[in-house]
Amino acid sequence: MSSAKSEASVEALFKPFKSKNLEVANRIVMAPMTRGFSPNGVPTEDVAAYYRRRAENGVGLIVTEGTLINHPAAGGNPNIPNFHGEAALQHWANVAKAVHEGGGKIIPQLWHIGLTRKIGDLPNPEALPIGPSGLNLTGEKITEPLTENEIADLISAFAQAAADAARIGFDGIELHGAHGYLIDQFFWDKTNKRTDRYGGDLASRTRFAVEIIEACRKAVGPDFPIVLRFSQWKAGQYEAKLAETPEQLSSFLAPLVDAGVDVFHCSTRRYWEPEFAGSELNLAGWTKQLTGKPTITVGSIGLDNEFRSSTGDSAHPASLAGVLERLENGEFDFVAVGRALLADYEWAAKVRDGRSDELRNYDTALLSALN
Ligand SMILES: Cc1cc2nc3c(=O)[nH]c(=O)nc-3n(C[C@H](O)[C@H](O)[C@H](O)COP(=O)(O)O)c2cc1C
């Protein structure tokens, strides 16, 4: 890679982004990463400092780790942060303030894990796991299908979290509709066998997400960005697919666009993989082309090994040339960086300042501390 080429390309990463309701200083997004440093669901000052360091060092937009909506079976670990309750929300307000002082923007990732929760998991061991048809990701029946009333309560809990995010100073929300968690359990035919309006073909299986998006939009108004993260793959099932063809992807995305999604966060583990035969476009590329909406790509950016690889997901820095070329070509609008930013809070500043030789390796041992 010639230096002239790499300089021009890095510029693409640091161009401001502006749409009708979102302005970001550059194209670097911190990918949401669960860390488990929020005892009893309340993020500490260390959590605020952790995100602030990334903002101070050039990350344009931070998507927080998954944070739980107000439902007893939303999570399965008492160190995962809540996005409800006075104590947690007060600390989240501090996190948002810290990131703003650091010069970045921040949106919480709103999460319900659905039937990836195990019976008896903390913090509410009595709360049974829930999902569209009571099926876990391997198709085993664990609990009864959700009733319509229970679905309505879940939708309200997402909308309340969105309203709270706006009230306490966040810059938008991201709905976690990926990786086989609750919203994705509605999307996926293996876990959604419903015969009411929440089930059926792929477009019909977006109904739960559509109603969440509409309720969130009603709660926050038109000027507050709603990002939807989705993926083909599911936890432990990396070959799973929602859409086998561009036509199917289009029928999946259309109702979500109509409901009011502003930005799609298209989760893949290897950004360079074509999503469908016959085109180089990745999932974010196709999603942008089919919807006209801004998209975020993600997956092994700046690293030589993918997330949850069979060899473990430790990784070394790798060239950015491929992703920069796609960004320059307008295939997508943002580039989300996960493990590389977990390993090195100066990642964006080092890339910006031509200090790529100083980038750090990612190792799972790093997960034991919040650096
Ligand atoms: C420690 C860790 C925790 C993660 N937690 C979440 C999460 O809470 N929500 C989510 O959508 N993705 C989560 N992910 C996936 C990342 O957002 C990202 O998609 C993935 O790491 C691939 O990006 P990378 O190759 O740059 O690391 C997590 C990844 C890691 C490494």
PDBQT file of the ligand as one rigid body, heavy atoms in Angstrom, charges set to zero:
ROOT
HETATM    1  C1  LIG A 401     -16.211  -8.851  24.609  1.00  0.00    +0.000 C 
HETATM    2  C2  LIG A 401     -17.254  -8.654  23.566  1.00  0.00    +0.000 A 
HETATM    3  C3  LIG A 401     -18.560  -8.359  23.934  1.00  0.00    +0.000 A 
HETATM    4  C4  LIG A 401     -19.558  -8.152  22.966  1.00  0.00    +0.000 A 
HETATM    5  N1  LIG A 401     -20.818  -7.765  23.365  1.00  0.00    +0.000 NA
HETATM    6  C5  LIG A 401     -21.726  -7.406  22.434  1.00  0.00    +0.000 A 
HETATM    7  C6  LIG A 401     -22.954  -6.801  22.815  1.00  0.00    +0.000 A 
HETATM    8  O1  LIG A 401     -23.242  -6.559  24.000  1.00  0.00    +0.000 OA
HETATM    9  N2  LIG A 401     -23.834  -6.466  21.836  1.00  0.00    +0.000 N 
HETATM   10  C7  LIG A 401     -23.564  -6.694  20.508  1.00  0.00    +0.000 A 
HETATM   11  O2  LIG A 401     -24.398  -6.381  19.666  1.00  0.00    +0.000 OA
HETATM   12  N3  LIG A 401     -22.391  -7.234  20.126  1.00  0.00    +0.000 NA
HETATM   13  C8  LIG A 401     -21.458  -7.563  21.039  1.00  0.00    +0.000 A 
HETATM   14  N4  LIG A 401     -20.233  -8.019  20.642  1.00  0.00    +0.000 N 
HETATM   15  C9  LIG A 401     -19.921  -8.098  19.202  1.00  0.00    +0.000 C 
HETATM   16  C10 LIG A 401     -19.209  -6.815  18.741  1.00  0.00    +0.000 C 
HETATM   17  O3  LIG A 401     -20.067  -5.707  18.801  1.00  0.00    +0.000 OA
HETATM   18  C11 LIG A 401     -18.681  -6.941  17.303  1.00  0.00    +0.000 C 
HETATM   19  O4  LIG A 401     -19.762  -7.106  16.426  1.00  0.00    +0.000 OA
HETATM   20  C12 LIG A 401     -17.710  -8.092  17.138  1.00  0.00    +0.000 C 
HETATM   21  O5  LIG A 401     -16.735  -8.073  18.165  1.00  0.00    +0.000 OA
HETATM   22  C13 LIG A 401     -17.010  -8.023  15.784  1.00  0.00    +0.000 C 
HETATM   23  O6  LIG A 401     -16.260  -6.832  15.696  1.00  0.00    +0.000 OA
HETATM   24  P1  LIG A 401     -14.639  -6.893  15.843  1.00  0.00    +0.000 P 
HETATM   25  O7  LIG A 401     -14.174  -7.929  14.865  1.00  0.00    +0.000 OA
HETATM   26  O8  LIG A 401     -14.184  -5.498  15.488  1.00  0.00    +0.000 OA
HETATM   27  O9  LIG A 401     -14.325  -7.271  17.243  1.00  0.00    +0.000 OA
HETATM   28  C14 LIG A 401     -19.227  -8.264  21.593  1.00  0.00    +0.000 A 
HETATM   29  C15 LIG A 401     -17.914  -8.570  21.233  1.00  0.00    +0.000 A 
HETATM   30  C16 LIG A 401     -16.933  -8.752  22.184  1.00  0.00    +0.000 A 
HETATM   31  C17 LIG A 401     -15.512  -9.053  21.739  1.00  0.00    +0.000 C 
ENDROOT
TORSDOF 0
